[in-house]
Amino acid sequence: MPVVVEDPGAKYPAEAIKDRVTTETEVVLILELDATGAVKNATVDKSGNGHGFDEAALEAAKTLKLEPAKRDGKPITAKIRHRYV
């Protein structure tokens, strides 16, 4: 299983500020990782229901730093779910 080493988090979307959204919002992404642990693709599994939350989470996923998954001690590609609140 890959391990998150650094997660700067998602920025609160300007659209949500403009729309005065005050409730906590969750976005869950499916991340496809290469054998170095880099995010190669990210898709929304559970939407934050507008106001720019999905886009903010997708942008934040690009900045994640992960240790790759390993099988028999060797790095492998992986697919994981990652949550932003």
Contact map, one row per residue, 1 for C-alpha under 8 A:
1110000000000000000000000000000000000000000000000000000000000000000111000000010000000
1111000000000000000000000000000000001000000000000000000000000000011111000000010100000
1111100000000000000000000000000000000000000000000000000000000000011110000000000000000
0111111000000000000000000000000000000000000000000000000000000001111000000000000000000
0011111000000000000000000000000000000000000000000000000000000001111000000000000000000
0001111100000000000000000000000000000000000000000000000000000001110000000000000000000
0001111110000000000000000000000000000000000000000000000000000011100000000000000000000
0000011111000000000000000000000000000000000000000000000000010011000000000000000000000
0000001111100000000000000000000000000000000000000000000010010000000000000000000000010
0000000111110000000000000000000000000000000000000000000110110000000000000000000000010
0000000011111000000000000000000000000000000000000000000110010000000000000000000000000
0000000001111101100000000000000000000000000000000000100100000000000000000000000000000
0000000000111111100000000000000000000000000000000011100100000000000000000000000000000
0000000000011111110000000000000000000000000000000001000000000000000000000000000000000
0000000000001111111000000000000000000000000000000011000000000000000000000000000000000
0000000000011111111110000000000000000000000000000011100000000000000000000000000000000
0000000000011111111110000000000000000000000000000000000000000000000000000000000000000
0000000000000111111110000000000000000000000000000000000000000000000000000000000000000
0000000000000011111110000000000000000000000000000010000000000000000000000000000000000
0000000000000001111111000000000000000000000000000000000000000000000000000000000000000
0000000000000001111111100000000000000000000000000010000000000000000000000000000000000
0000000000000000000111110000000000000000000000000000000000000000000000000000000000000
0000000000000000000011111000000000000000000000000000000000000000000000000000000000000
0000000000000000000001111100000000000000000000000000000000000000000000000000000000001
0000000000000000000000111110000000000000000000010000100000000000000000000000000000001
0000000000000000000000011111000000000000000001110000000000000000000000000000000000111
0000000000000000000000001111100000000000000111110000110010000000000000000000000000111
0000000000000000000000000111110000000000000111100000000000000000000000000000000011110
0000000000000000000000000011111000000000011111000000000011000000000000000000000011100
0000000000000000000000000001111100000000011110000000000000000000000000000000001111000
0000000000000000000000000000111110000011111000000000000000000000000000000000001111000
0000000000000000000000000000011111000011110000000000000000000000000000000000111100000
0000000000000000000000000000001111111111100000000000000000000000000100000000111100000
0000000000000000000000000000000111111111000000000000000000000000000100000001110000000
0000000000000000000000000000000011111100000000000000000000000000000110000011110000000
0000000000000000000000000000000011111100000000000000000000000000001100000011100000000
0100000000000000000000000000000011111110000000000000000000000000111110000000100000000
0000000000000000000000000000000011111111000000000000000000000001110100000000000000000
0000000000000000000000000000001111001111110000000000000000001101000000000000000000000
0000000000000000000000000000001111000111110000000000000000000000000000000000000000000
0000000000000000000000000000001110000011111000000000000000000000000000000000000000000
0000000000000000000000000000111100000011111100000000000001001000000000000000000000000
0000000000000000000000000000111000000000111110000000000001000000000000000000000000000
0000000000000000000000000011110000000000011111100000010001000000000000000000000000000
0000000000000000000000000011110000000000001111100000000000000000000000000000000000000
0000000000000000000000000111100000000000000111110000000000000000000000000000000000000
0000000000000000000000000111000000000000000111111100110000000000000000000000000000000
0000000000000000000000001110000000000000000001111110110000000000000000000000000000000
0000000000000000000000000000000000000000000000111110110000000000000000000000000000000
0000000000000000000000000000000000000000000000111111110000000000000000000000000000000
0000000000001011001010000000000000000000000000011111100000000000000000000000000000000
0000000000001111000000000000000000000000000000000111111100000000000000000000000000000
0000000000011001000000001010000000000000000000111111111110000000000000000000000000000
0000000000000000000000000010000000000000000100111101111111000000000000000000000000000
0000000000000000000000000000000000000000000000000001111111100000000000000000000000000
0000000001111000000000000000000000000000000000000001111111110000000000000000000000000
0000000011100000000000000010100000000000000000000000111111111000000000000000000000010
0000000000000000000000000000100000000000011100000000011111111100000000000000000000000
0000000001000000000000000000000000000000000000000000001111111110000000000000000000000
0000000111100000000000000000000000000000000000000000000111111111000000000000000000000
0000000000000000000000000000000000000010010000000000000011111111000000000000000000000
0000000000000000000000000000000000000010000000000000000001111111000000000000000000000
0000001100000000000000000000000000000000000000000000000000111111100000000000000000000
0001111100000000000000000000000000000110000000000000000000011111110000000000000000000
0001111000000000000000000000000000001100000000000000000000000011111000000000000000000
0111110000000000000000000000000000001100000000000000000000000001111100000000000000000
0111100000000000000000000000000000011000000000000000000000000000111110000000000000000
1110000000000000000000000000000011111100000000000000000000000000011111000011110000000
1110000000000000000000000000000000101000000000000000000000000000001111100011110000000
1100000000000000000000000000000000000000000000000000000000000000000111111111000000000
0000000000000000000000000000000000000000000000000000000000000000000011111111000000000
0000000000000000000000000000000000000000000000000000000000000000000001111100000000000
0000000000000000000000000000000000000000000000000000000000000000000001111110000000000
0000000000000000000000000000000000000000000000000000000000000000000001111111000000000
0000000000000000000000000000000000110000000000000000000000000000000111101111100000000
0000000000000000000000000000000001110000000000000000000000000000000111100111110000000
0000000000000000000000000000000111111000000000000000000000000000000110000011111000000
1100000000000000000000000000000111100000000000000000000000000000000110000001111100000
0000000000000000000000000000011110000000000000000000000000000000000000000000111110000
0100000000000000000000000000011110000000000000000000000000000000000000000000011111000
0000000000000000000000000001111000000000000000000000000000000000000000000000001111100
0000000000000000000000000001111000000000000000000000000000000000000000000000000111110
0000000000000000000000000111100000000000000000000000000000000000000000000000000011111
0000000011000000000000000111000000000000000000000000000010000000000000000000000001111
0000000000000000000000011110000000000000000000000000000000000000000000000000000000111
